[in-house]
């Protein structure tokens, strides 16, 4: 059968239409990539002194519970401190003296880099496991399935272990760490070749803390109503209960709230890119109910409505509507013009105040309207209502704008939204304040918030100039070649190179991580004190240098100098003998240090023969077990 011949003009029209459709799809995909990520993490629990790196301020600040985590954030712990981070159903636990950086966190990938310390990772689904990558300066590791994993980094060596599951070393083909195994990874030689050795899993204080914390994470009843990939959903059953509303279905009620409590009143606003103003609630359960779903006032109390079940819900900085009023009696003495907000009721559309595409707006407002044939029921019929919760007592929170700009707690600054005796009028839609300008620092050094913790200066590592003596390998006892300066970071999990700074050469000394007295404070992201950082995406701002850890709250006093040896009293001369002229006796000096003895030249370490495939099998635990059984 012969094909149909088209006129020349028709063929040209079809080709042009195809090119136009392809360009339209490409532009749409590019614009969707500019949308904020739908998946975020959060700081779920803190024990001891924990810091977070504020990208906007360019300094370390004290970490707080329920602070969202996104790409570019860093978390650092002090000695004997602990931190628990959550990304949906994934749990990341940090030990003491640990520094973790979020390389990538979006709807497709989770990239985490461990700079130092100990990390425990628990993954609950194979789908999420395929999206995670752990990075150190030595290797990249990827979980192959759901499980429980541990990663440690000390100096220039990484240890990867598996309590349950399988972990693949991405830099070596076929190298997998299975349940009950642990591998040591380091790089050596001029080509920075990756070497490894098998070691036993440690049973230390960090492992015991992770095991006890894991026992608290039992199966939650909240998964019947919300997805386990909703960040913060694990706290709902511990702090509240579920009920069924005849109009909206499942509604969650917190067990305990203070008198006069209302949503989005007890916490504070912070500026976080790419969302802008983001709410941080002070309640231990205050993450999921303030970044997903809606709030409803039913039976004289506030309840949280999660909405329809969505496998991958989209994060929002705060599901509120910004409002204002022409009759608000606010004086300049209390902080200038006022700004207010009201929590959105079920099925009310959330309008982002940050840049987003219609695709993102549709995703974050999944099923915002009632089913066909059903009209929304006003909750409080008190005249012309713009929002469902507007007439609920205490629902509208009004504060001076400076409360947002200065990131102050909201509950201490709530004001009356209308003048005394003035008639009640409908609210007016308002726009939140723009990005706040850097405030003058308390120390007078340029602009920016006053640092709560100083950043010690990066000290030079002497080992970066000269190689260290060889050390022994735990598995075979042979000496390793001298360490070379640390190479640049591995590829940043899909992020183009050049957007982040490479770590400084050399490794970190253990004494540096535990010292208490800080050096002169510096700011890692400002070239000059008076320079103001330009407005740019967070990922393009330089990260703090590796090793520039925040100082401890108080410096440890220097030990006192050792006391001098007691001076023996000089016996008086005999009376019969003539007294000689007085001679000034020098003060007894401290015993001189013994002269330095030059050690004999060390014998050169024997060169390690190249490892073969048979040697690698001999180091594996299963080979040693089979050898012992054959000897018996």
Secondary structure, DSSP 8 states (H G I E B T S, - for coil): -------HHHHHHHHHHHHHHHHHHHHHHHHHHTS--S--EEEEEEES-EEEEETTTTEEEE--TT-EE-TT-EEEE-TT-EEEEEETTEEEEE-SS-EEEEEEESSS-EEEEEEEEEEEEEE--HHHHTTEEEE-SS-EEEE-SSEEEEEEEETTEEEEEEEES-EEETTSTT-EE-TT-EEEEEEETTTTEEEEEEE-----HHHHHHHHHHHT----GGGGTS-TTSTTGGGHHHHEEEEEETTTEEEEEES---TT--TT-SEEEEEETTTEEEEEESSTTTTHHHHSSEEEEETTEEEEE--S--TT----S--EEEEE-TT----GGGTSSEEEEEE--TT-----SS---HHHHHHHTTT-S--TT-----SS--SS-SSTTTTSTT-SEEEEHHHHHTT--SGGG---SS-TT------EE----------B-TT-SSBS---SS-B------GGGTS-----B-TTT--B------------BTTB-TTSS----SS---HHHHH--S--S---TT-SSTT----S--GGGS----TT--B--SS--------------------SSS-----------------------------------HHHHHHHSHHHHHHHHHHH-
